[in-house]
Amino acid sequence: MTSSIKFQRVCFPILIMLGSIFFISCSGRQTSHKTFQPERYVKSDTGLLFDGKSLQGWEITNFGPQGPVYVSGDKIILGMGDGCTGITRKGDFPVMDYEVTLEAMYTEGNDFFCGMTFPVGKDPCSLIVGGWGGSTVGLSCIDGKDASENSTTTLMKFEKNHWYSISLSVSETEIVAMIDSAKVITFPTANHKLSIRPEVELSRPFGIASWKTIAAIRNIRVKRIER
């Protein structure tokens, strides 16, 4: 009986000590284990036409009397020229069932600060924003008539140093343009002849220009319209 008590007195502390060591060891392994974090993937914006840093994918349109064109901050600056100043997209561009969106503003001048030349199937056309003295919006040309004298002509007031959101959609049946939240053009294209003025011929197939006006362009995107 005495031997049994002595054995318990000796072994019991040893078991407690071994149990503590095992617990600390296991706890250490648990706290050092890193929680699995799944990788995060950032989906690229394949419709972005301007990276906000360079003119990659564009060329400065050689109008002749154009002003300087350069990137400043996250925007493209179209400088004051003696006529058109602009950029033209290099490579392929959709000709039907697409939508273009961008932001534009002007800082000096009194004529169009966004002249967007675009394809409608095999024919070219231009959306003019702020033309003919700074207030005309319309398509050039429809049945040979400019944006100032056809059925799409709209007059709007534009403020300096203010960004305007512009969208243009082209389908087989119509051309639709919006400025901010206002739909300014809904034009059925059937039975009409579309064309452009000679001054923006170098903007084909897709280009953006200003006329004797300092303009800024940013956030240029294009996407396909699902039918």
N, C-alpha and C positions, 0 to 999 in steps of 0.2 A: 504494500500500500504506500509506504514511504517512497519507494523507488518510482512508483507511478506518478506521484505528486511532483517529485523532482524533475521527472522527464517532461511533464506538462509545463513546469515553470521555465525550463530551458527552451523547449520547442515553440511554445506559443509566441514569444517575442520575435523569434526567427521567422515564423510564418507571417506575422504582421508586417515585418520589414520587407520580406520578399513580395508580399501583396502590394505594398506601397510602391516598390520599384517597378513592378509590372504595370500598375495604374499610370504612374508618371510616364513610363515609356510609351504606352498606348496613347495617352493624352497628347504627348509630343508629336506622335505621328499624325494624329488627327488635325492638330492646329497647323502643322506645316503643310498639309495637303491643300493645293490650290483649287479653288472652285472653277469648274470649266466655264469658259465664256465663249459662246459661238462667235465666229467672225462676222463683222459687219461689212456689208457690201454697199457701196454708193453707186446707184444706177446712173450712168452717164446720160446727159441730155443730148441725144443724137440729133435733135432738131435745132440745136443752138448754132447759129451762123456766125456769131461774133463772140470770141472768147473773153472779151473785156480787156485784153492785154496787147493784141497785135492785129494786123490786117491779114492774118493767115486766112487763105481761102478767098481773098479779095484782091482786086487790082485797082489802083487809082485810075479813074477814067480819063483818058487823054483827050479832053474836050478842046484843048488848045489854050483858051484864055482862063482856065480854071484857077482857083485859089489853092492854098496849101491844104493838104489832107493829112491828118495825124491822129494818133490815139492819145487821149489825155484822161487819166483816171480809168473809169470803166466805160468811156464813150468815145465815139469817132467824131472828130471835128471836121466839118466841111467849111473851109475858109472862104472869105469873100473873094470872088473872082469877077471877071468882066463877062459874065455869062454863066454857064453851068459849072458846078464843082460836084464831083461825086465819086462813087465806088461801084464797081461791077463785080458780080459774083463769078468766080472761076469754076469750071467744071459743070457737071450735070445739074439740072434744076427741073423740078416737076412742071409739066405743062397743063395739067388738068387735075381737078379734085384735090386742092391743097389750100392751106390757110397760112398767111404770113402775119406775124405780129411783131411790133416794135414800139419803141418810145422815141419821140422826136421833140425838139424844141428849137427856137431860134433866139439869138442874142443881139443880132444887128441885121438891118435890111428891111425891106418891105415887099418881098415876093415869096414864092413858095420855098418852104424849108424842108419839105419832104415831097419829092417827085419820084414816086416808085414805079419803075417800068417793069412789067411782068408779062409772062406768056399766057395766052388763052388758046390752048391748042397750038395751031400753027401761026396764030396772029399775035402781035404785040399790042399792049395798051399801057397807059400810064395813069396812076392815081395822083392827082395834084392836090396838095394841101397847103393853102395859103397863097395861092397865085393871084395875078392880076391886081396888084396893090395890097396883097396880104390877107384877103378875106375869102377868096374863091376856093371851093372844093368841088372836084368833079373828075370825070374820066376824059382823057385825051388820047385818041380822038374817036368819036362815034360818027360814022357816016361822013367823015371829013370835017366834023365840027369840033372845036376845042372844048376844054372843060368849062370855059366861060360862056358857051353858047349852045349847049345841048341839054337834053332832058335830065342829066345828072347834076346840073349846076346848082350849087348850094352856097349861100353866103354865111360865114361864121366869123366871130371875133376871136383872134388869137393873142394871147399875152406873151410878152417877152419873158425869157428865163422861166418858162413854165413847161413841164413835161406833159406831153399828150400821148395817150395810148392809142395806137392806130392798128386796126386789123383789117385784113383784106382776104376774102375767100373767093375762090374761083371754082365753078363747077360747069358741067356741060350746058346748064340752063341759065345760069345767072352769075353776076358779079355782085358781091355784097361788101360794103365798107362801113366800118364803125370808127368813131373817134370818141374815146372814153366810153361812156355807156350809151351813146346816141348812134343809132343806125342812120348814116347820112346818105348811103347809096344802096338801092336795090334795083339792079338793072338786068332785065331779061335780054340775053344776047341773041336770041333767034332772030333771023332776018335783018341783022345789022352788020355793018362792016366796021371792024376795029382796026385802029392803026395808031401810030405815034408821030409826034412832031420830029422833023429832021434833027433838031438840037439834041435829042436824047437817043439817037440811033445807036450810039456806042454803049448805051446802058443795057442792051439786050444780051442775054435773055432776061436777066434780072439785075437791076441796079437801083441805087438810091442817089438822088441829086438834089441840090438846091440851086436857086437862081439869084445871083448877086445878093446873097444872104449868108450870114454865118449861122450854121446850123449844127446841132449835135444829135447823134443817133446812138441808141443803145438797146440791149436786150432784143436782138433780132433773132427770130425763130421761124421755122417753117414746119408744118406737119401735114400729113396726108389726111384727107377727109374720107372717112369710111362711108361707103354707099351700101 
